[in-house]
Every structure is written in structure tokens, then in C-alpha cells.
């Protein structure tokens, strides 16, 4: 009975570690995507296309609003990357 419980505990730790590795990779990819999108908002042509597309769908927005999105996305990407690093560190234990 105890041997079976130890085996289950080992498998559970292994599964949790695997899940943390997958989550860490997904978080880092998400952060990279956010950085790419944030960088796009520094391009005036990209912002103009976004405004035009929004207008077609009945939404409004200004160039200044879109310019502000870029830095916010970059900051959110940094935060997500930090959380991924902390999760990876916990997984190394």
C-alpha cells in the first residue's frame, strides 16, 4: 500500500513538472507575441490600418489611443515573462 502511494506521488510530481514546463513555454510564447504586437503599434501605417478596420466594424479609436497600447503590451509581456520565470524556478525544485 505504501509503495503504491509512493509510486502515485512520484507520478504526480512528474506530471506537475511536465505541466509547469508546458505552461512556462506557453507563457513565454504569449509574451513574445505581445512584444511583436506592441512593436507593431509603433508603426503609423499599422495604426492607420487598425483605425480604418475598426471604423468598418463601427468602432472608434484614435491614433493616440493606439500609440498607448504598444508600451502597455510591452509591460504586460515583461510581467508575463517574469511569471514564467518564477514558474520555471518552482519547477526546478
C-alpha positions as CSV (number, residue, x, y, z in Angstrom):
1,X,0.0,0.0,0.0
2,X,2.8,2.5,0.9
3,X,4.8,1.5,-2.2
4,X,1.7,2.2,-4.3
5,X,1.2,5.6,-2.7
6,X,4.9,6.5,-3.2
7,X,4.6,5.5,-6.9
8,X,1.5,7.7,-7.3
9,X,3.3,10.6,-5.6
10,X,6.3,10.2,-7.9
11,X,3.9,10.2,-11.0
12,X,2.0,13.2,-9.7
13,X,5.3,15.2,-9.2
14,X,6.4,14.2,-12.7
15,X,3.1,15.2,-14.2
16,X,3.1,18.5,-12.3
17,X,6.6,19.3,-13.5
18,X,5.7,18.5,-17.1
19,X,2.6,20.7,-16.8
20,X,4.8,23.6,-15.4
21,X,7.2,23.2,-18.3
22,X,4.4,23.4,-20.9
23,X,2.8,26.3,-19.1
24,X,6.1,28.1,-18.9
25,X,6.7,27.6,-22.7
26,X,3.2,28.9,-23.4
27,X,3.6,31.9,-21.2
28,X,6.9,32.8,-22.9
29,X,5.4,32.4,-26.4
30,X,2.5,34.6,-25.3
31,X,4.9,37.3,-24.1
32,X,6.8,37.1,-27.4
33,X,3.5,37.6,-29.3
34,X,2.6,40.5,-27.1
35,X,6.0,42.1,-27.8
36,X,5.6,41.7,-31.5
37,X,2.1,43.2,-31.4
38,X,3.3,46.0,-29.1
39,X,6.1,46.8,-31.6
40,X,3.6,47.0,-34.5
41,X,1.8,49.8,-32.7
42,X,4.8,52.0,-33.1
43,X,4.2,51.9,-36.9
44,X,1.9,54.7,-38.0
45,X,0.8,52.7,-41.1
46,X,-0.2,49.8,-38.8
47,X,-2.2,52.1,-36.6
48,X,-3.9,53.7,-39.6
49,X,-5.0,50.3,-40.9
50,X,-6.3,49.4,-37.4
51,X,-8.3,52.6,-37.2
52,X,-9.7,52.0,-40.7
53,X,-10.6,48.4,-39.9
54,X,-12.3,49.4,-36.6
55,X,-14.3,52.1,-38.4
56,X,-15.6,49.4,-40.8
57,X,-16.9,47.5,-37.8
58,X,-18.5,50.6,-36.2
59,X,-15.8,51.1,-33.6
60,X,-13.9,54.3,-33.0
61,X,-10.4,54.9,-31.8
62,X,-7.7,57.5,-32.2
63,X,-4.1,57.3,-33.2
64,X,-3.1,58.4,-29.7
65,X,-5.1,55.6,-28.1
66,X,-3.4,53.0,-30.3
67,X,0.1,54.5,-29.6
68,X,-0.6,54.0,-25.9
69,X,-1.3,50.3,-26.5
70,X,2.3,49.5,-27.5
71,X,4.0,50.3,-24.3
72,X,1.2,48.7,-22.3
73,X,1.6,45.5,-24.2
74,X,5.4,45.5,-23.7
75,X,4.9,46.0,-20.0
76,X,2.4,43.2,-19.8
77,X,4.8,41.0,-21.8
78,X,7.5,41.7,-19.3
79,X,5.2,40.8,-16.4
80,X,4.2,37.5,-18.2
81,X,7.8,36.7,-18.8
82,X,8.6,37.3,-15.1
83,X,5.7,35.0,-14.1
84,X,7.0,32.3,-16.5
85,X,10.5,32.6,-14.9
86,X,9.1,32.2,-11.4
87,X,7.1,29.2,-12.5
88,X,10.2,27.6,-14.1
89,X,12.1,28.2,-10.9
90,X,9.4,26.4,-8.9
91,X,9.6,23.6,-11.4
92,X,13.3,23.2,-10.9
93,X,12.8,22.5,-7.2
